[in-house]
Amino acid sequence: MLQIRPTKHLIGINICGDYKDLYDLVDSIYGMCGFDERPDSPYYGVKDLLLGMCYEIRHAYQKSRDILVVDNGMDEDTMKWHEITTPTENVYYSTNIFFPEALFVAIALPDTYPLSRRHYGRHSKYKGKVYEPRSLMRFYRDRSNLEVLCAAVWEALGEAIGEKEAEKLMEMRSQMEPDYYIDYMVAFVRKCNLRLINTKFKNRRDMLKEITRALMEKDEEYYDMEKKINDWAREFGKKTYQVRTRIEYPEEIEW
């Protein structure tokens, strides 16, 4: 079963699961993002961050990140009774994701489901040549896997800042207007990563609350960044998604 918890120093979340847990999650992310998703699509920013998480999760089950061996509850008496021989431990794979990125995905992803649904079923608008369209039944499976991911991220936030505070933020999310995250400037989310990293540990719980609100309210800092990116895009004749802001993280991060 997929397990998500805040990291020790509250910089991010740790995603942990067995091979099939993580493989299925990655498969569902690819399905919901749409193999023919264009960079100028309305939710390109949301899906770009989701695919960034997907990259880390995929590398985890490919054994490029942390590997854990955990007791699975099996014992010699049970094996003798059932006349079988099995391992007494399971292998789990894990990786870390910055908290602001995980929170943004949990907050914004549900808005993308209606548009993502068009990639599924016999009336799919998919026009690719490599992958076959997925059945409509797969849409509900993929959406469910991502809803588990989002719910677990919210739960990790509750563990970090307290359930009551997290519930207030969830209620705030439930009252937001639809289509809020169309053309969202996700460079702001990456800047929030840096803001959290540069916050002293004793203040990170409060900073997590502040960042979560900022991801839902678009504070002054967001609008300043949006204006600069739009100005740069116009000046150089680019699309906003082609403008890359320079955000450098420390080489060593105490997760």
Secondary structure, DSSP 8 states (H G I E B T S, - for coil): --EEEE-TTSSEEEEEE-HHHHHHHHHHHHHHH-TT--TTSTTHHHHHHHHHHHHHHHHHHTTSSEEEEEE-S--HHHHHHHT----SEEEEEEEEEEHHHHHHHHHHGGGGHHHHGGGBSTT-----SSS--B-HHHHHHHHHHHHHHHHHHHHHHHHHH-HHHHHHHHHHHHTS-TTTTTT--THHHHHHHHHHHTS-GGGHHHHHHHHHHHHHH--HHHHHHHHHHHHHHHHHT--GGG--------SS---
